[in-house]
């Protein structure tokens, strides 16, 4: 299944925050400034997130995030 990997661990809290910022359209520099780190660290987080979720880029990541937001609304 697309977006599924052998690693079933979900994103950490920090990763979830980065995913949310990507979905909001923030650039890596903006994300870094908002969480108090460097752009390089954000890029590393994104590589881990993409690998963990089986995604390739920030567009897929934003779509993944939006789909999860809609699932939460319907299951609430």
C-alpha positions as a Markdown table, in Angstrom:
| # | Residue | x | y | z |
|---|---|---|---|---|
| 1 | Unk | 0.0 | 0.0 | 0.0 |
| 2 | Unk | 1.3 | 3.5 | -0.9 |
| 3 | Unk | 2.6 | 5.3 | 2.2 |
| 4 | Unk | 3.1 | 2.2 | 4.2 |
| 5 | Unk | 6.4 | 0.8 | 5.2 |
| 6 | Unk | 7.7 | -2.1 | 7.3 |
| 7 | Unk | 8.3 | 0.4 | 10.1 |
| 8 | Unk | 4.9 | 0.9 | 11.7 |
| 9 | Unk | 6.0 | 3.6 | 14.1 |
| 10 | Unk | 4.1 | 6.8 | 13.6 |
| 11 | Unk | 5.7 | 10.2 | 13.5 |
| 12 | Unk | 7.0 | 11.6 | 16.8 |
| 13 | Unk | 5.5 | 14.8 | 18.3 |
| 14 | Unk | 8.3 | 16.8 | 16.8 |
| 15 | Unk | 7.9 | 15.1 | 13.4 |
| 16 | Unk | 4.1 | 15.8 | 13.6 |
| 17 | Unk | 4.8 | 19.5 | 14.2 |
| 18 | Unk | 7.1 | 19.6 | 11.1 |
| 19 | Unk | 4.5 | 17.7 | 9.0 |
| 20 | Unk | 1.9 | 20.3 | 10.1 |
| 21 | Unk | 4.2 | 23.2 | 9.1 |
| 22 | Unk | 4.9 | 21.6 | 5.7 |
| 23 | Unk | 1.2 | 21.2 | 5.1 |
| 24 | Unk | 0.7 | 24.9 | 6.0 |
| 25 | Unk | 3.2 | 25.7 | 3.2 |
| 26 | Unk | 6.1 | 26.7 | 5.3 |
| 27 | Unk | 9.6 | 26.6 | 3.9 |
| 28 | Unk | 12.4 | 24.7 | 5.8 |
| 29 | Unk | 13.9 | 28.0 | 7.1 |
| 30 | Unk | 10.5 | 29.0 | 8.5 |
| 31 | Unk | 10.0 | 25.6 | 10.1 |
| 32 | Unk | 13.5 | 25.8 | 11.6 |
| 33 | Unk | 12.8 | 29.3 | 13.0 |
| 34 | Unk | 9.4 | 28.3 | 14.5 |
| 35 | Unk | 10.8 | 25.2 | 16.3 |
| 36 | Unk | 14.2 | 26.7 | 17.3 |
| 37 | Unk | 16.5 | 24.7 | 15.2 |
| 38 | Unk | 18.5 | 24.9 | 11.9 |
| 39 | Unk | 17.4 | 24.4 | 8.4 |
| 40 | Unk | 19.8 | 21.4 | 8.2 |
| 41 | Unk | 18.1 | 19.7 | 11.1 |
| 42 | Unk | 14.7 | 20.2 | 9.5 |
| 43 | Unk | 16.0 | 18.6 | 6.2 |
| 44 | Unk | 17.2 | 15.6 | 8.2 |
| 45 | Unk | 13.8 | 15.3 | 9.9 |
| 46 | Unk | 12.1 | 15.4 | 6.6 |
| 47 | Unk | 14.2 | 12.6 | 5.2 |
| 48 | Unk | 13.3 | 10.5 | 8.3 |
| 49 | Unk | 9.6 | 11.4 | 7.9 |
| 50 | Unk | 9.6 | 10.5 | 4.2 |
| 51 | Unk | 11.3 | 7.2 | 4.9 |
| 52 | Unk | 9.0 | 6.4 | 7.9 |
| 53 | Unk | 5.8 | 7.1 | 5.9 |
| 54 | Unk | 7.0 | 5.8 | 2.5 |
| 55 | Unk | 6.7 | 9.2 | 0.8 |
| 56 | Unk | 8.9 | 11.0 | -1.7 |
| 57 | Unk | 8.4 | 14.7 | -1.2 |
| 58 | Unk | 6.6 | 17.5 | 0.7 |
| 59 | Unk | 3.6 | 17.5 | -1.7 |
| 60 | Unk | 2.9 | 13.9 | -0.8 |
| 61 | Unk | 3.6 | 14.7 | 2.8 |
| 62 | Unk | 1.1 | 17.6 | 2.8 |
| 63 | Unk | -1.5 | 15.3 | 1.1 |
| 64 | Unk | -0.9 | 12.6 | 3.7 |
| 65 | Unk | -1.4 | 15.1 | 6.5 |
| 66 | Unk | -4.6 | 16.5 | 5.0 |
| 67 | Unk | -6.0 | 13.0 | 4.5 |
| 68 | Unk | -5.3 | 12.2 | 8.2 |
| 69 | Unk | -7.0 | 15.5 | 9.3 |
| 70 | Unk | -10.2 | 14.5 | 7.4 |
| 71 | Unk | -10.1 | 11.0 | 8.9 |
| 72 | Unk | -9.9 | 12.5 | 12.4 |
| 73 | Unk | -13.0 | 14.7 | 11.7 |
| 74 | Unk | -15.0 | 11.7 | 10.5 |
| 75 | Unk | -14.0 | 9.5 | 13.4 |
| 76 | Unk | -14.6 | 12.1 | 16.1 |
